[in-house]
Amino acid sequence: MVPVVMVPVVMVTVVIVPVVPALLEENQTSSSEEEEEEEEGDEEGDEDGDEGDQQEESETTPTDKKERKKMVKEAQREKRKSKVPKHVKKRKEKVSKMKKGR
């Protein structure tokens, strides 16, 4: 008999992302500007007001999400009502090409 050797196989996926130096430079300058603005805001003492705003946003966000979801679902229903079945649409395109070819 031949001995069977089991070797674990590890698959590694490497993603290479091209980086554009100009974009990086723009991001670095904008982030440093944002940091300066944040520092100025901290000096003014708006910290207590920010916490209250975050609580109000978290309370309204779930209801806003539900309302938005209902609106999207309703819009999708309306789209489905007027949708032409794909096989009908393809047939119509094929027939129109046949007429043009005459």
DSSP file (Angstrom, degrees, kcal/mol; ACC not computed):
  #  RESIDUE AA STRUCTURE BP1 BP2  ACC     N-H-->O    O-->H-N    N-H-->O    O-->H-N    TCO  KAPPA ALPHA  PHI   PSI    X-CA   Y-CA   Z-CA
    1    1 A M              0   0    0      0, 0.0     0, 0.0     0, 0.0     0, 0.0   0.000 360.0 360.0 360.0 149.7    0.0    0.0    0.0
    2    2 A V        -     0   0    0      1,-0.0     2,-0.2     0, 0.0     0, 0.0  -0.821 360.0-120.4 -96.7 130.4    1.1    3.6   -0.7
    3    3 A P        -     0   0    0      0, 0.0     2,-0.5     0, 0.0    -1,-0.0  -0.485  23.2-140.9 -70.9 138.6    1.0    6.0    2.3
    4    4 A V        -     0   0    0     -2,-0.2     2,-0.5     2,-0.0     0, 0.0  -0.872  10.6-156.1-102.9 127.9   -1.3    8.9    1.8
    5    5 A V        -     0   0    0     -2,-0.5     2,-0.6     2,-0.0     0, 0.0  -0.906   4.1-151.1-107.2 125.5    0.0   12.3    3.1
    6    6 A M        -     0   0    0     -2,-0.5    -2,-0.0     2,-0.0     0, 0.0  -0.849  14.4-173.7 -97.0 121.2   -2.6   14.9    4.0
    7    7 A V        -     0   0    0     -2,-0.6     2,-0.2     2,-0.0    -2,-0.0  -0.962  23.6-126.1-116.7 124.6   -1.4   18.4    3.6
    8    8 A P        -     0   0    0      0, 0.0     2,-0.5     0, 0.0    -2,-0.0  -0.467  22.7-144.8 -69.2 138.5   -3.5   21.4    4.7
    9    9 A V        -     0   0    0     -2,-0.2     2,-0.5     2,-0.0    -2,-0.0  -0.902  10.3-163.2-108.4 128.5   -4.0   23.9    1.9
   10   10 A V        -     0   0    0     -2,-0.5     2,-0.5     2,-0.0     0, 0.0  -0.947   4.7-156.9-113.3 124.0   -4.2   27.6    2.8
   11   11 A M        -     0   0    0     -2,-0.5     2,-0.5     2,-0.0    -2,-0.0  -0.871   9.3-170.0-102.8 129.0   -5.7   29.9    0.2
   12   12 A V        -     0   0    0     -2,-0.5     2,-0.6     2,-0.0    -2,-0.0  -0.965   9.2-153.8-120.3 130.6   -4.7   33.5    0.5
   13   13 A T        -     0   0    0     -2,-0.5     2,-0.5     2,-0.0    -2,-0.0  -0.907   9.3-165.1-105.2 124.9   -6.4   36.3   -1.5
   14   14 A V        -     0   0    0     -2,-0.6     2,-0.6     2,-0.0    -2,-0.0  -0.937   2.2-160.8-111.8 125.9   -4.3   39.3   -2.1
   15   15 A V        -     0   0    0     -2,-0.5     2,-0.6     2,-0.0    -2,-0.0  -0.923   3.1-159.6-108.6 121.9   -6.0   42.5   -3.3
   16   16 A I        -     0   0    0     -2,-0.6    -2,-0.0     2,-0.0     0, 0.0  -0.891   7.4-168.1-103.8 119.8   -3.7   45.0   -5.0
   17   17 A V        -     0   0    0     -2,-0.6     2,-0.2     2,-0.0    -2,-0.0  -0.926  19.5-130.4-110.2 120.9   -5.2   48.5   -5.0
   18   18 A P        -     0   0    0      0, 0.0     2,-0.5     0, 0.0    -2,-0.0  -0.479  23.2-150.6 -68.8 138.4   -3.6   51.1   -7.2
   19   19 A V        -     0   0    0     -2,-0.2     3,-0.1     4,-0.0    -2,-0.0  -0.937   4.9-149.9-116.3 129.9   -3.0   54.3   -5.3
   20   20 A V     >  -     0   0    0     -2,-0.5     4,-1.8     1,-0.1     3,-0.5  -0.875   7.7-150.1 -98.4 118.2   -2.9   57.7   -6.9
   21   21 A P  H  > S+     0   0    0      0, 0.0     4,-2.5     0, 0.0     5,-0.2   0.842  94.3  58.0 -58.0 -35.9   -0.5   60.1   -5.0
   22   22 A A  H  > S+     0   0    0      1,-0.2     4,-2.1     2,-0.2     5,-0.2   0.906 106.4  48.8 -62.8 -40.5   -2.6   63.2   -5.9
   23   23 A L  H  > S+     0   0    0     -3,-0.5     4,-2.4     1,-0.2    -1,-0.2   0.900 110.5  51.1 -65.8 -39.4   -5.6   61.7   -4.2
   24   24 A L  H  X S+     0   0    0     -4,-1.8     4,-2.4     1,-0.2    -2,-0.2   0.916 109.1  50.4 -63.6 -42.0   -3.7   60.9   -1.1
   25   25 A E  H  X S+     0   0    0     -4,-2.5     4,-2.2     1,-0.2    -1,-0.2   0.908 110.5  49.5 -63.5 -40.9   -2.3   64.4   -0.9
   26   26 A E  H  X S+     0   0    0     -4,-2.1     4,-2.3     1,-0.2    -1,-0.2   0.914 111.2  49.5 -63.9 -42.3   -5.7   65.9   -1.2
   27   27 A N  H  X S+     0   0    0     -4,-2.4     4,-2.3     1,-0.2    -2,-0.2   0.889 110.2  51.0 -64.3 -39.0   -7.1   63.6    1.5
   28   28 A Q  H  X S+     0   0    0     -4,-2.4     4,-1.9     2,-0.2    -1,-0.2   0.908 111.6  46.5 -66.9 -41.2   -4.2   64.4    3.8
   29   29 A T  H  X S+     0   0    0     -4,-2.2     4,-1.8     1,-0.2    -2,-0.2   0.905 113.9  47.9 -68.7 -39.7   -4.7   68.1    3.5
   30   30 A S  H  X S+     0   0    0     -4,-2.3     4,-2.2     1,-0.2    -2,-0.2   0.884 110.8  51.2 -69.4 -36.3   -8.5   67.9    3.9
   31   31 A S  H  X S+     0   0    0     -4,-2.3     4,-2.1     2,-0.2    -1,-0.2   0.877 109.2  50.4 -68.5 -35.2   -8.1   65.7    7.0
   32   32 A S  H  X S+     0   0    0     -4,-1.9     4,-1.8     2,-0.2    -1,-0.2   0.873 110.1  51.0 -69.2 -34.6   -5.7   68.2    8.6
   33   33 A E  H  X S+     0   0    0     -4,-1.8     4,-2.1     2,-0.2    -2,-0.2   0.902 109.3  50.8 -65.6 -40.5   -8.1   71.0    7.9
   34   34 A E  H  X S+     0   0    0     -4,-2.2     4,-2.5     1,-0.2    -2,-0.2   0.893 107.5  53.1 -63.7 -39.4  -10.9   69.0    9.5
   35   35 A E  H  X S+     0   0    0     -4,-2.1     4,-2.3     1,-0.2    -1,-0.2   0.902 108.2  50.4 -62.2 -40.7   -8.7   68.4   12.6
   36   36 A E  H  X S+     0   0    0     -4,-1.8     4,-2.1     1,-0.2    -1,-0.2   0.909 110.5  49.4 -63.7 -41.3   -8.1   72.1   12.9
   37   37 A E  H  X S+     0   0    0     -4,-2.1     4,-2.2     1,-0.2    -2,-0.2   0.895 110.5  50.7 -64.8 -39.6  -11.9   72.8   12.7
   38   38 A E  H  X S+     0   0    0     -4,-2.5     4,-2.2     2,-0.2    -1,-0.2   0.902 109.0  51.2 -64.2 -40.9  -12.5   70.1   15.4
   39   39 A E  H  X S+     0   0    0     -4,-2.3     4,-1.7     1,-0.2    -1,-0.2   0.908 110.0  49.5 -63.3 -41.2   -9.9   71.7   17.6
   40   40 A E  H  X S+     0   0    0     -4,-2.1     4,-1.1     1,-0.2    -1,-0.2   0.898 110.7  50.6 -63.9 -39.8  -11.6   75.1   17.2
   41   41 A G  H  X>S+     0   0    0     -4,-2.2     5,-1.1     1,-0.2     4,-0.6   0.861 108.3  52.4 -66.2 -36.0  -15.0   73.6   18.0
   42   42 A D  H ><5S+     0   0    0     -4,-2.2     3,-0.8     1,-0.2     5,-0.2   0.855 104.4  56.5 -68.1 -35.1  -13.6   72.0   21.1
   43   43 A E  H 3<5S+     0   0    0     -4,-1.7    -1,-0.2     1,-0.2    -2,-0.2   0.816  99.7  59.8 -66.9 -29.6  -12.2   75.2   22.4
   44   44 A E  H 3<5S-     0   0    0     -4,-1.1    -1,-0.2    -3,-0.2    -2,-0.2   0.714 111.0-120.1 -74.1 -19.7  -15.6   76.9   22.2
   45   45 A G  T <<5 +     0   0    0     -3,-0.8     3,-0.5    -4,-0.6     4,-0.2   0.837  64.1 142.4  87.4  34.4  -17.1   74.4   24.6
   46   46 A D     >< +     0   0    0     -5,-1.1     4,-1.6     1,-0.2     3,-0.2   0.303  39.0 105.1 -86.1   9.2  -19.8   72.8   22.5
   47   47 A E  H  > S+     0   0    0     -5,-0.2     4,-1.2     1,-0.2    -1,-0.2   0.882  76.4  50.3 -61.8 -41.4  -19.1   69.4   24.0
   48   48 A D  H  > S+     0   0    0     -3,-0.5     4,-1.1     1,-0.2    -1,-0.2   0.876 109.7  51.1 -67.3 -36.5  -22.3   69.3   26.2
   49   49 A G  H  > S+     0   0    0     -4,-0.2     4,-1.7     1,-0.2    -1,-0.2   0.821 103.2  60.0 -69.1 -31.9  -24.5   70.2   23.3
   50   50 A D  H  X S+     0   0    0     -4,-1.6     4,-2.0     1,-0.2    -1,-0.2   0.878 100.3  54.4 -65.6 -38.5  -23.2   67.5   21.0
   51   51 A E  H  X S+     0   0    0     -4,-1.2     4,-1.7     1,-0.2    -1,-0.2   0.902 108.1  49.1 -65.1 -40.5  -24.2   64.7   23.4
   52   52 A G  H  X S+     0   0    0     -4,-1.1     4,-2.0     1,-0.2    -1,-0.2   0.884 109.7  52.3 -65.0 -39.2  -27.8   65.9   23.5
   53   53 A D  H  X S+     0   0    0     -4,-1.7     4,-2.4     1,-0.2    -1,-0.2   0.890 107.0  52.6 -63.9 -40.2  -27.9   66.1   19.7
   54   54 A Q  H  X S+     0   0    0     -4,-2.0     4,-2.1     1,-0.2    -1,-0.2   0.887 108.4  50.4 -65.3 -38.8  -26.6   62.5   19.3
   55   55 A Q  H  X S+     0   0    0     -4,-1.7     4,-1.5     2,-0.2    -1,-0.2   0.914 111.1  48.5 -66.1 -41.8  -29.3   61.2   21.6
   56   56 A E  H  X S+     0   0    0     -4,-2.0     4,-1.9     1,-0.2    -2,-0.2   0.902 111.2  50.6 -64.5 -40.4  -32.0   63.0   19.7
   57   57 A E  H  X S+     0   0    0     -4,-2.4     4,-2.1     1,-0.2    -1,-0.2   0.898 108.7  51.4 -63.8 -40.9  -30.6   61.6   16.4
   58   58 A S  H  < S+     0   0    0     -4,-2.1    -1,-0.2     1,-0.2    -2,-0.2   0.821 110.1  50.4 -68.4 -29.3  -30.6   58.1   17.7
   59   59 A E  H  X S+     0   0    0     -4,-1.5     4,-0.5     1,-0.2    -1,-0.2   0.884 116.9  38.7 -74.4 -38.3  -34.2   58.3   18.8
   60   60 A T  H  X S+     0   0    0     -4,-1.9     4,-2.5     1,-0.2     5,-0.2   0.741 101.1  75.2 -84.2 -22.8  -35.5   59.7   15.4
   61   61 A T  H  X S+     0   0    0     -4,-2.1     4,-2.8     1,-0.2     5,-0.2   0.913  92.3  50.6 -60.4 -47.5  -33.3   57.5   13.2
   62   62 A P  H  > S+     0   0    0      0, 0.0     4,-2.1     0, 0.0    -1,-0.2   0.907 113.7  45.6 -60.5 -39.2  -35.2   54.2   13.7
   63   63 A T  H  X S+     0   0    0     -4,-0.5     4,-2.5     2,-0.2    -2,-0.2   0.903 112.8  50.7 -69.8 -38.4  -38.5   55.9   12.8
   64   64 A D  H  X S+     0   0    0     -4,-2.5     4,-2.7     1,-0.2     5,-0.2   0.907 109.9  50.9 -62.6 -40.6  -36.9   57.6    9.9
   65   65 A K  H  X S+     0   0    0     -4,-2.8     4,-2.6    -5,-0.2    -2,-0.2   0.915 110.4  48.9 -63.2 -42.7  -35.5   54.3    8.6
   66   66 A K  H  X S+     0   0    0     -4,-2.1     4,-2.3    -5,-0.2    -2,-0.2   0.918 113.0  47.0 -63.8 -43.1  -38.9   52.7    8.9
   67   67 A E  H  X S+     0   0    0     -4,-2.5     4,-2.2     2,-0.2    -2,-0.2   0.919 113.3  48.2 -64.4 -43.0  -40.6   55.5    7.0
   68   68 A R  H  X S+     0   0    0     -4,-2.7     4,-2.4     1,-0.2    -2,-0.2   0.902 110.6  52.1 -63.3 -40.7  -37.9   55.5    4.3
   69   69 A K  H  X S+     0   0    0     -4,-2.6     4,-2.5     1,-0.2    -1,-0.2   0.908 109.2  49.6 -63.1 -42.2  -38.2   51.7    4.0
   70   70 A K  H  X S+     0   0    0     -4,-2.3     4,-2.3     1,-0.2    -1,-0.2   0.907 110.8  50.2 -62.5 -41.4  -42.0   51.9    3.6
   71   71 A M  H  X S+     0   0    0     -4,-2.2     4,-2.2     2,-0.2    -2,-0.2   0.909 111.4  48.0 -63.7 -42.2  -41.5   54.6    0.9
   72   72 A V  H  X S+     0   0    0     -4,-2.4     4,-2.4     2,-0.2    -2,-0.2   0.918 111.4  50.3 -65.4 -43.4  -39.0   52.5   -1.0
   73   73 A K  H  X S+     0   0    0     -4,-2.5     4,-2.2     1,-0.2    -1,-0.2   0.913 110.4  49.9 -61.8 -41.8  -41.2   49.4   -0.8
   74   74 A E  H  X S+     0   0    0     -4,-2.3     4,-2.1     1,-0.2    -1,-0.2   0.911 110.3  50.1 -62.8 -42.1  -44.2   51.4   -2.1
   75   75 A A  H  X S+     0   0    0     -4,-2.2     4,-2.1     1,-0.2    -1,-0.2   0.896 109.7  51.1 -63.3 -40.0  -42.1   52.7   -5.0
   76   76 A Q  H  X S+     0   0    0     -4,-2.4     4,-2.3     2,-0.2    -1,-0.2   0.889 107.7  52.9 -65.1 -38.9  -40.9   49.2   -5.9
   77   77 A R  H  X S+     0   0    0     -4,-2.2     4,-1.6     1,-0.2    -1,-0.2   0.924 109.0  49.5 -60.6 -43.8  -44.5   48.0   -5.9
   78   78 A E  H  X S+     0   0    0     -4,-2.1     4,-1.2     1,-0.2    -1,-0.2   0.890 109.6  51.5 -63.1 -39.4  -45.4   50.7   -8.4
   79   79 A K  H  X S+     0   0    0     -4,-2.1     4,-0.6     1,-0.2     3,-0.3   0.912 107.7  52.6 -62.8 -42.1  -42.5   49.8  -10.6
   80   80 A R  H >< S+     0   0    0     -4,-2.3     3,-0.6     1,-0.2    -1,-0.2   0.832 102.7  59.2 -65.2 -31.5  -43.6   46.2  -10.7
   81   81 A K  H 3< S+     0   0    0     -4,-1.6    -1,-0.2     1,-0.2    -2,-0.2   0.886 113.3  36.6 -64.2 -37.9  -47.1   47.1  -11.7
   82   82 A S  H 3< S+     0   0    0     -4,-1.2    -1,-0.2    -3,-0.3    -2,-0.2   0.397  90.5 121.3 -96.4   3.5  -45.8   48.8  -14.9
   83   83 A K    <<  -     0   0    0     -3,-0.6    -3,-0.0    -4,-0.6     3,-0.0  -0.447  56.9-138.6 -73.4 137.7  -43.0   46.4  -15.6
   84   84 A V        -     0   0    0     -2,-0.2     5,-0.1     1,-0.1    -2,-0.1  -0.817  31.1-105.8 -92.1 130.7  -43.1   44.6  -19.0
   85   85 A P     >  -     0   0    0      0, 0.0     4,-2.3     0, 0.0     3,-0.5  -0.247  26.9-122.2 -56.3 144.8  -42.1   40.9  -18.7
   86   86 A K  H  > S+     0   0    0      1,-0.2     4,-2.8     2,-0.2     5,-0.2   0.875 109.7  53.5 -60.4 -41.2  -38.6   40.3  -20.0
   87   87 A H  H  > S+     0   0    0      1,-0.2     4,-1.8     2,-0.2    -1,-0.2   0.852 110.5  48.2 -65.5 -31.9  -39.6   37.7  -22.6
   88   88 A V  H  > S+     0   0    0     -3,-0.5     4,-2.3     2,-0.2    -1,-0.2   0.912 111.9  49.0 -71.5 -42.6  -42.2   40.2  -24.0
   89   89 A K  H  X S+     0   0    0     -4,-2.3     4,-2.2     2,-0.2    -2,-0.2   0.915 111.8  48.6 -62.9 -43.9  -39.6   43.0  -24.2
   90   90 A K  H  X S+     0   0    0     -4,-2.8     4,-2.4     1,-0.2    -1,-0.2   0.909 111.4  50.2 -62.9 -42.2  -37.1   40.8  -25.9
   91   91 A R  H  X S+     0   0    0     -4,-1.8     4,-2.5    -5,-0.2    -1,-0.2   0.905 109.2  51.5 -63.1 -41.4  -39.7   39.6  -28.5
   92   92 A K  H  X S+     0   0    0     -4,-2.3     4,-2.2     1,-0.2    -1,-0.2   0.910 110.8  48.1 -62.4 -42.6  -40.7   43.2  -29.2
   93   93 A E  H  X S+     0   0    0     -4,-2.2     4,-2.0     2,-0.2    -2,-0.2   0.907 111.8  50.3 -62.9 -42.4  -37.0   44.2  -29.8
   94   94 A K  H  X S+     0   0    0     -4,-2.4     4,-1.9     1,-0.2    -2,-0.2   0.911 111.2  47.9 -63.9 -43.0  -36.5   41.2  -32.1
   95   95 A V  H  X S+     0   0    0     -4,-2.5     4,-2.1     1,-0.2    -1,-0.2   0.898 110.2  51.8 -65.4 -40.9  -39.6   42.0  -34.1
   96   96 A S  H  X S+     0   0    0     -4,-2.2     4,-1.7     1,-0.2    -1,-0.2   0.867 109.6  50.1 -66.4 -34.2  -38.6   45.7  -34.4
   97   97 A K  H  X S+     0   0    0     -4,-2.0     4,-1.7     2,-0.2    -1,-0.2   0.879 108.6  52.9 -67.8 -37.7  -35.1   44.6  -35.7
   98   98 A M  H  X S+     0   0    0     -4,-1.9     4,-0.5     1,-0.2    -2,-0.2   0.901 108.9  49.2 -64.2 -40.2  -36.8   42.3  -38.2
   99   99 A K  H >< S+     0   0    0     -4,-2.1     3,-0.8     1,-0.2    -1,-0.2   0.878 110.4  50.5 -67.6 -37.5  -38.9   45.2  -39.6
  100  100 A K  H 3< S+     0   0    0     -4,-1.7    -1,-0.2     1,-0.2    -2,-0.2   0.830 104.6  59.5 -68.0 -32.1  -35.9   47.5  -39.9
  101  101 A G  H 3<        0   0    0     -4,-1.7    -1,-0.2     1,-0.2    -2,-0.2   0.630 360.0 360.0 -72.8 -14.8  -34.0   44.8  -41.8
  102  102 A R    <<        0   0    0     -3,-0.8    -1,-0.2    -4,-0.5    -2,-0.1   0.482 360.0 360.0 -66.6 360.0  -36.6   44.6  -44.6
